[in-house]
């Protein structure tokens, strides 16, 4: 079939041709955005999930909804090496510029610009070469206080202009604890005052615990919708709908095979779908096509994202990851990994923590650890020989 007509769209954070199986999440965001703009109480939300489940795609979808509703948005991905203040300030400046184009009487906007000027100066944030024609506000140097004041000032200016501010922040788990605590505190004040500012975030599963550790009330401040693989119907729709628009169908056994191979993960569905299209000579896509596509998809993942992630690890981190892989895809007890490596729990703990900090692993609950990328365990078993002597037994 024609490569130029391939309807699938594999890529990091790239929207698929059909955002299947996420209707409830999209409606949740839409309702919250409409309520916030109307001045009604609305709750911020942070999506939790592994790599490849579509958190970034959903944040982009939420941004589009907010813009359609006439809200002011800022979308950013957290850079682990940069303080939050320096990442937020330029985004908030752009929001203020857009608010300035909404002509309304009142001093709220000048107050917000003044707060931003003081905030940027205090935290060495770049806000562009702008001639602020009014005095800066006051900044204390305490991010918790200053970010709260800035959020309140901007949200009050938005309220005066009958709009809402929608912040969309990806990879929140990379924030330093103090920065995460300041962000939560600022949003808490916004919630208390019922001002029109919402946060939609995305992060790895450990983020809920990190937020709770930063501020105890974080669990009540946000909704934490889990984002996992698509259900069977959603996975099938993600594969069949794009193909059918091009006049192509899947044989029933081929569709069953691909859904099983991908585990319903949205990114993998796009990868497998793209390769199915490439190898099939005509419609329908057959089981033989799907099996050939699987070989190509696995090879592409091995040479692409899996190999790159493995290269980021030190030798001892690779050994730990290889020991994890021996237990399969599900999270495993850290003590079992330590035993497999011939280490004490205290000796293995620092390596475990390093993998978590690098975003390679997560802890769904105390004592457990799992890979953040689905199928990475399979890759590790292909890429590295098992530890010698192997003390772990792969789960059935």
ABEGO torsion letter per residue (X at the ends): XBAAABABBBEBGBBBABBBGAAAAAAAAAAAAAAAAAGBBBBBBBBBBBBGAGAAAAAAAAAAAAAAAGBBBBBBBBBAABBAAAAAAAAAAAAAAAAAABBBBEAAAAAAAAAAAAAAAAAGBBAEBBBBABBBBBBAGBAAAAAAAAAAAAAAAAAAAGBBBBBBBBGAAABBAAAAAAAAAAAAAAAAAGBBBBBBBBBBAAAAAAAAAABAAAAAABBBBBBBBBBAAAAAAAAAAAAAAAGBBBBAAAAAAAAAAAGGBAAAAAAAAAAAAAABABOBBBAAAAAAAAAAAAAAAAABAAAAAAAABBAAAAAAAAAAAAAEABBBBAAAAAAAAGBBAAAAAAAAAAAAAAGABBBABBGBBBBABBGAAAAAAAABBBBOBBABBBBX
